[in-house]
Amino acid sequence: MNEWGAAGQGAAATAETEGGGGVHRSGFACFVGRPNAGKSTLTNALVGSKIAITSSKPQTTRHAIRGIVHRQDAQLIIVDTPGLHRPRTLLGQRLNDVVRSTWSEVDVVGFCVPADETIGPGDRFIAGELAKVARRTPVLGIVTKTDLVAGERVAEQLVALQEVMEFADLVPVSAVDGFQVDKLADLLVARLPEGPQLYPDGDLTDEPEQTLVAELIREAALEGVRDELPHSIAVTIEEMHPRQGRDDLVDIYAHLYVERPSQKGIVLGHRGARLKEVGAKARRHIEALLGSRVYLDLHVKVAKDWQRDPKQLRKLGF
Ligand SMILES: Nc1nc2c(ncn2[C@@H]2O[C@H](COP(=O)(O)OP(=O)(O)OP(=O)(O)O)[C@@H](O)[C@H]2O)c(=O)[nH]1
């Protein structure tokens, strides 16, 4: 087709080079959508490995965790942002700042709306914010969780989504049964500039291991108590290193912060039974992540009103 398409060195991608042999694209994408829209699960489905943290309750993905999709023709780096929401605390404001700065850095944004929930004010709030960047960054409309509803409902949701804002493309997907996940990858890749591979083959995420470990502990600690302590737990890794003289065992010392003394009891449980379960569960996940045995030491501490205190927020990594 076009011999010059692959020559590439710094040449801008054009429509003519699309599909041309040898063209390699690389760049960044992120998914936005209200909490629970399925963004993390979709990232995992695209990357093909559990790296982002998923849960059935909102607001669990706090850090911009990247998943990397390696393909012959492209490398797509997915940045997973926290959910955008109306801020009520300093933490809320910081999270929204992270989201907005992410949007301005990526090549394409995917706006996720679940097929099984009506489009509401939360989605329109996000669309309003997204419209501000849409002139520079293409936004794809994604209807997620199509496996949960009948075909007509998916069609209705696509129509409803189209009315919320102008999209570069619209696509329905299911991360659970894999419906159109490859199609979505194609649509995202098509929006990336021509460029070389940015990460080595096999890299799935560049998020520091300690951040992932802290997220796994937080996830385990929130299990079953989210209604009581939805946003009140933060985790820091104080120390993490292989045990001296052992190459099959990693020692991890972590602090679990709650906001008030009364919450400490909830996390600990009767005679510390709950914390023990949390530790066992987190340890299993961390062992799977690190591919090594793990000794996990967890301490619960009270950091009074950490969500409202800039000094505490900095200490906890926000
Ligand atoms: N049936 C079905 N469930 C899904 C699908 N994708 C996600 N889910 C479920 O929906 C819930 C929320 O998914 P997440 O991927 O954690 O959603 P999120 O948008 O990343 O949520 P936040 O991190 O809170 O912003 C989880 O219980 C998932 O298992 C899907 O394609 N089909």
PDBQT file of the ligand as one rigid body, heavy atoms in Angstrom, charges set to zero:
ROOT
HETATM    1  N1  LIG A 401     -21.363  -9.391  34.959  1.00  0.00    +0.000 N 
HETATM    2  C1  LIG A 401     -20.349  -8.543  34.823  1.00  0.00    +0.000 A 
HETATM    3  N2  LIG A 401     -19.851  -7.941  35.909  1.00  0.00    +0.000 NA
HETATM    4  C2  LIG A 401     -18.824  -7.085  35.756  1.00  0.00    +0.000 A 
HETATM    5  C3  LIG A 401     -18.253  -6.809  34.470  1.00  0.00    +0.000 A 
HETATM    6  N3  LIG A 401     -17.277  -5.905  34.644  1.00  0.00    +0.000 NA
HETATM    7  C4  LIG A 401     -17.221  -5.648  35.958  1.00  0.00    +0.000 A 
HETATM    8  N4  LIG A 401     -18.146  -6.357  36.638  1.00  0.00    +0.000 N 
HETATM    9  C5  LIG A 401     -18.397  -6.329  38.103  1.00  0.00    +0.000 C 
HETATM   10  O1  LIG A 401     -18.767  -5.014  38.489  1.00  0.00    +0.000 OA
HETATM   11  C6  LIG A 401     -18.179  -4.672  39.760  1.00  0.00    +0.000 C 
HETATM   12  C7  LIG A 401     -17.361  -3.411  39.639  1.00  0.00    +0.000 C 
HETATM   13  O2  LIG A 401     -16.275  -3.639  38.755  1.00  0.00    +0.000 OA
HETATM   14  P1  LIG A 401     -14.910  -2.813  38.864  1.00  0.00    +0.000 P 
HETATM   15  O3  LIG A 401     -14.078  -3.229  37.682  1.00  0.00    +0.000 OA
HETATM   16  O4  LIG A 401     -14.320  -2.911  40.219  1.00  0.00    +0.000 OA
HETATM   17  O5  LIG A 401     -15.466  -1.328  38.656  1.00  0.00    +0.000 OA
HETATM   18  P2  LIG A 401     -14.668   0.043  38.654  1.00  0.00    +0.000 P 
HETATM   19  O6  LIG A 401     -15.354   0.910  37.674  1.00  0.00    +0.000 OA
HETATM   20  O7  LIG A 401     -13.202  -0.194  38.433  1.00  0.00    +0.000 OA
HETATM   21  O8  LIG A 401     -14.941   0.552  40.120  1.00  0.00    +0.000 OA
HETATM   22  P3  LIG A 401     -14.160   1.677  41.015  1.00  0.00    +0.000 P 
HETATM   23  O9  LIG A 401     -12.762   1.158  41.237  1.00  0.00    +0.000 OA
HETATM   24  O10 LIG A 401     -14.959   1.709  42.247  1.00  0.00    +0.000 OA
HETATM   25  O11 LIG A 401     -14.206   2.945  40.245  1.00  0.00    +0.000 OA
HETATM   26  C8  LIG A 401     -17.377  -5.901  40.179  1.00  0.00    +0.000 C 
HETATM   27  O12 LIG A 401     -18.165  -6.673  41.055  1.00  0.00    +0.000 OA
HETATM   28  C9  LIG A 401     -17.131  -6.646  38.871  1.00  0.00    +0.000 C 
HETATM   29  O13 LIG A 401     -16.983  -8.018  39.053  1.00  0.00    +0.000 OA
HETATM   30  C10 LIG A 401     -18.821  -7.477  33.326  1.00  0.00    +0.000 A 
HETATM   31  O14 LIG A 401     -18.412  -7.311  32.162  1.00  0.00    +0.000 OA
HETATM   32  N5  LIG A 401     -19.868  -8.322  33.577  1.00  0.00    +0.000 N 
ENDROOT
TORSDOF 0
